[in-house]
Amino acid sequence: MKLLRFGPQGSEKPGLLDAEGQIRDLSGVVADIAGAVLSDAQLQNLREVDPTSLPLVAGAPRIGPCVAQVGKFICIGLNYADHAAEAGMDLPQEPVVFFKATSAICGPNDQTELPRTSVKSDWEVELGVVIGKHTKYVSAEDALDHVAGYCVVNDLSERDFQIHRSGQWVKGKSCDTFGPIGPWLVTRDEVPNPQDLAMYLEVNGHRYQDGSTRTMHFDVATVISHLSQFMSLQPGDVISTGTPPGVGMGQRPEVYLKPGDEMELGIEGLGVQKQTVVASR
């Protein structure tokens, strides 16, 4: 299934993408795409709903973040061998973990707002993993059973804030609109191998990132298992699993986002995001 949320910011409704690519309104079935709705049992109940019995959503509504009520937005750094080489850094011995503020989350096609004093805002296409049930001390062998589904994430990053403004990376990762997720939450049954997905990102039509989850240093199962040794994961938590090479910081000379730029990014089977960059309000 491809689940989504549509409508004005803060008033999104749950939806389902039918076989014809049309949005069907799920608000008569579930309150939102969040929490207990992400469990295996609840997702199975949704699979049994005939999409043609659901109201068809007219027009082209705004698409919101594909999951609501995100408790934790966890990111993994330097998790692609080719990206680490691009950054001139050694591959880590265990996953590098950092957080984005959940206030950074926005819809997949919402505008990207550059923060005030930004000089090095950058892009990162990443595979997002949405947790479906309570997860603690899970083995790598069992970890994928705890996944509700997958989505596209743009882990936008202000590199000057991240690297030169002291403290943890969170300063450069948490700006408003720096966490587009979606368009769809694609349930795990439709993604049999998350380690074989093509992914790309373009700015103004130029393809900067053209990679695959095959080059992940720590695979999705390992990442989930690792995190669960340090914290419990809850339904709706989002894990952004790292980016392939081609980020702006890795260009020679470096290239960063400016107002008016247009980004397009996507992952095989998970949909496409499009964002226009605007100056801080």
N, C-alpha and C positions, 0 to 999 in steps of 0.2 A: 504493500500500500504506500501511497504517497499522501501524507497528511500535511496540512498547512493551516495557517491562520490568516484571515483576510479582514480588511476594514480599516477604519481610521486608527491612528496610533492611540493606544490605551483602551480601545473599544473593539478589539479584534474578535472575530468569531471563529470557531473551529470549522475546518473544511476538509474535504477529500477530493483528490484529483481523479476523475473517472478515466476510463479507457480511451475516451476521445479527447482527453486533455482539458475537459471542462471542470470547473469548480462546483462541487456539491456542498450544500450547507449541512454541517453535522450538529448544529446547535440544538436540534431537537433530540439528539441522541446522547451527546456529552456536553459538559459545560465548557471545556477547553481542552487543548492538547497539553496536558500537564499532569504531574503527580501520578495518582493511581491509574489514570487512563493509559499510562505508558507500560503497564504490567503486561505480561504475556497473556493473561486471561482476558483483560480488557481489550487488548489489540485483536485477539481472536474474535471477540464479540463484534468488533468493528468490521472484521473481514467477512462476517456472515451477513452484514447489512447489504441489501441490494442497492448499489449506487443510484439506479434509476428511480428508486423510491424516495430519494432525497431531493429537496428543492434545488433547482438549478440556479446558480448565481449569475445574474445578468451583468453584462458589461465587462470592464477590466478593473476590478477593485485593487486597491493597494494590497500588496502581500506583506504581512507582518513577519516577525521572527517565528520560526516554525515550531518553537516550543515556548511555553509560558512558565512563569514562576521558577526560573532557573535559580537554584540555590548557590551553586558554585560554577564558575567559568574558569576551568583549569587549562593551562597551556603547557606544551612540551617544547623546549628549545633545542636547537641544533640536532634535530632528529632525522635529518636526511644526510647521508654521507656526502652527496655532491654539494649540498648547501654548506655543510661545515667546511669543505674544501674551498668553496667560494669565499667564505668569511675568514679563511686563513686560520681556522681553529681546529684543534684536535677533537675527535669524536669522544663524547663523555663516556665514563665507565658505567654510569647508570643515568636514567632519564633526568634531564634538567627540568625542574618544575617551577612554574610561576603562575600568577593569577592575573586575570583581567577583571576589573570591576563589572558587575552585572549591569550597571548603568550605561556601559558602552554598547549593550546589545541593541540592535535595531533591525529593521526589515532588510531583505536582500537587495532591494532597489531604492532604498532611501538615500538621500544625499549624504555624502561624507563631508563633515564639517571640520576644516583644519582648525586646530586650537590656536588661540592667540599666542604669539611669539614662536609659532612653529617654523622651523627652518629645514627639517629633514623628515617629513611624513612619508611613510613607505607602505608598500603593499605586501601581502603574503597570502596566497591561496593555500588553504589547509582542509584536510578531512576532519570534520567534526563528528564526534561520537556522543550520542545521547543515552545516558544510563536509564534503564527501565525498572530496576528494583534495587533494594538495599544491598550494598556490596561491601563486604569487609573481609579481609584476609582471603581473598579468592585466589585460586591457582590460575596460572596462565591457561591451563587446559580447559578450565571452566569459565574463563572470563567473558568470552563472547556471548555466553548465555545470559549475561547481565545487560546486554545492549538492547535498547528499544529500537534504535535505528541510527542512520547516518545522515549527515547534511554537509553542505558547503559552508565554510567559514572564511571570511577575509580578516586575518589577524593584522589589522592596520597598526602601525607602530610609528611613533615619533622618535627617531633614533637619537636626536640630541637629548631629549628628555630621558630616554632609556639608558643611554650610555654615559652621559656627561653631567647629569644633574644629581648625582649621589644617590645612594640607597639601591633598592631593588628595581628590576625592570618595570614594575607596575606603573610607574609614572608615565612611561612612554607608551603603555599598552592600553590605558584605561580611559582615554579621552572619549567624550560623548561621540557616538556614531562609529566608534572604532571596532565594533563587533557585529557586523552583519551576519546573520545566520539564516539559512534557507536557500532556495525558496521552499523546498519540501523537506519533511522528515521522512526518509525512505526506510521502511521497516527492514530489519536485518534479514528477513527471509528473501528479500529482493537483492541482497548484497552478499552472495555466498562467499566471496573472497575479498575482504577489504584491502588486501595487500596486492591487488592487481587492478588499480583504477587509474586511468589517465587523468591528468589535471593540467589546467592552463590558466594564465592570467595575461590580459592585454591592457595596455594604456594607450588611448588614442589610436587604437587599431594596430599597435605594434606589440607583437607577442614577446613578452619578457620571460615568462615562466612557461615551460613546456615539459612537465615531468610526470612521474608516476609514483604511486604509493609503494611500488616495488623497491624503491631505494631507501625506504625508512630504515633507520638504524635499529630502533626498538619497535617491533610490530604492535598493533593495536592491543592484542591480548596481553603482551608483556607490559605495556603502559598501564592498562587497567589493573592488572595484578599488582604492579609496583605501587601505584597510588593507594590501593586498598590496604597496603601494609602500614600506611601512615595516617589515613583518614578514612572514615566510611564515606561511600558514595551513595547518593540518594536519587530517586527517580527525578529526572529532569536536569540533573547535573550535566554540563556540557564539557567535553574534553576536546581541545583543539590540538592535533597531533603533530604539528610541525609543517615546515614548508620546503619544497624543492628549490633548486637554485633559480636565480633570475630576479631577486629582489633589487630595489633601487640602490641600496647600499653596496651591492656587489658589482654595479656597473662601473666602467672606467671611461669617462669620468662618472661619478655618482649621479643618479637621477632621482629627483624627489617630486612628490605631487604638488600641484599648484591649482588655484581656482580655475575652473573650466575644464580640467582634465576629465576624461571619461574612462572608467574601468569596466572591463568585462572579465569574468572569471567563471570557471565551471569545473565540475568533476564528473567523470563518466557515470551516467545513470542517476546522478543526484541533482541535476539541474544547473541553471546559470544565474549568476547575479550581475547586475549592471548598476554602477554608481556614478553620479556626477559629483565632482569635488567643488565645494564652495568655501568661501572665507568664513571665519568665525563670526557669529552673530553678536 
